[in-house]
């Protein structure tokens, strides 16, 4: 049976979809070079680009150019004062080793980190390509997903990995995509602020920009929301081609996060916030993932207070209705206070006392027999206007 604990399982298949807070704290795990102020395999926490530079992370091409660029672009988007963790590993580490190395800083953060941003910049050329991306990329996706699931379930630290579409060939037809995958805790970005054939020969993506937008957004806000304004960088490329000259639909349809432009708007925007899984997955979108993860943490924290509590029972050994109602009310109160009141859940104003949260305790289970209190928590997410379809014509007054 195991020690007394709370076990909350994520449901799937219910959607039917064809200021910094811990909800958005990121760590950049990067290929790096040590110096007098910056050691490898050592977690650092900074709140500005200046603090990172004070550690000795400066943009030298042979050193920490890629890490500095990622931090700089993070703060250009998120703003100074935003918490950021940094963890450098040797440039001799492979991408899969870098992903595995993230476990050290995740544990050190004491459940604070929610996003792992992988920045790969090996000392030796890594040029092999399979299906349009770095050879072995499917294995990398699976490894990241496994770590995220393990920390979520065993440590109540829900995670999402942000990976680069490393070595992307620039040919969307080469890509397999994610229509048959289940990596709903991994996002893959294609697109960078520098060209592939530039002085720094970028093979990765502008993951710092994405992380910065995530860090400053509430959990329910899509990183591509136009009302939030254009992204800070003034240039974005897919390999060597400006984003506006690329068929972005081909990347979007295969499930990759990338950049786009909008008619009548200057600047660049994220096209959407998909994760690397099939569209039918309830957590196909990052907003869905972040909303349920926050509710999961709050529910877990609340229910933990009831571990080994005295439970009044009926003469049949079942939980008494009054106690069940009190437990339900406490879960709803906490989630509503921390999410609904902040606009992170969808509340129906036409329904009295609706707050977008539901908790139902199973009063039929024999608690005297198995000491298990069972229940279900439901939260109502927001919808998102991905396609706006209107008709336009003349009004003649008749």
Buried (B, 14 or more C-beta within 10 A) or exposed (E): EEEEEBEBEBEBEEBEEEEBBBBBBBBBBBBBBBBEEBEBBEBBBBBBBEBBBEBBBBBEEEBBBBBBBBBBBBBBBBBEEBBBBBBBBBBEBBBBEBBBBBBBBBBBBEBBBBBBBBBBBBEEEBEEBEEBBBBBBBEBBBBBBBBBBBBBBEEBBBBBBBBBBBBBBBEBEEBBBBEEBBBBBBBBBBBBBBBBEEEBEBBBBBBBBBBBBBBBBBBBBBBBBEEBEBBBBEEBBBBEEBBEEBEBEBBBBBBBBBBBBEEEEEEBBBBBBBBBBBEEBBBBBBBBBBBBBBBBBBBBEBBEEBEEEEBEBEEEEBBBEEBBEEBBEBBBBBBBEBBBEBEBBBBEEEEEEBBBBBBEBBBEBBBBEEEEBEBEBEBBBBEBEEEEEEEEEEEEEE
